[in-house]
């Protein structure tokens, strides 16, 4: 995820930021942020979705905010996103102000601009770290909407926007916030080894972490589900599929052996019938 914009994309960026006060086309798409649970000291991935899209997209701006002294954003990734090789992501992370600004743009300024065409898909994923000192609480992840009049009917917008390949067709999706639910483990029934079923789909932080060369990944299924558990490197390339089959409800542990992999940061993603969960781990040799 790049952290600054190239000069090839300045024009379309201006189209997303500067516009007449009323220029948005009718649009039914909705940006949604997943809700996840985490324990103090854990890292957790939070996917951002666009659902119900019915236009070709050449650029997208996603400014978000959160409010918690115990949570910080580590990185933004497009490894699970729908954009493909013609697009790149640019992000500005400000943990002091607790804001994140994500912009998706074409890599090259060509005519016509490339388009991403999809109905439902992940558009980015945020990776948060929870402080070991965190207390139980909910962290809401909200959208930012700011409207500054520049001159006449031209405004400088900070908001979730989508642009078509002309740079002139602007669309503003609705937004459904997500949250990080920080919890404290209270007993064996709250996690692996307990007698009760999980209350919701859960993906635990691997243990140990960092690890060399093996670690255990635990996850919980409140109901029987097809499960796909994969490990990705920092480039978003799949390096190992650990599970790909239907599984019964309950708590499950899977061992991951990274003996044939280099040291570094890896991500593991659990896909189930109702969505997916992602976490980060570190292999140190």
Protein Blocks (a to p, Z undefined) as FASTA:
>chain_A
ZZbdcfklmmmmmmmmnccfblcdcdfbdcddddddddehiacddddddehiabdcfbdc
dddddddfkbccfbdcfklmcnbjmbccdddddfknopacdddddfbdcddddddddfbd
cfbdcdddddfkbccdddddddddddddfbhjbccddddddddfkomaccdddddddddd
ddddfbjklmghiabdcfbdcddddddddddfbdcdddddfbdcddddddddfkopafbd
fbdcdddeddddddddfklpccdddddddddfkbccdddddddZZ
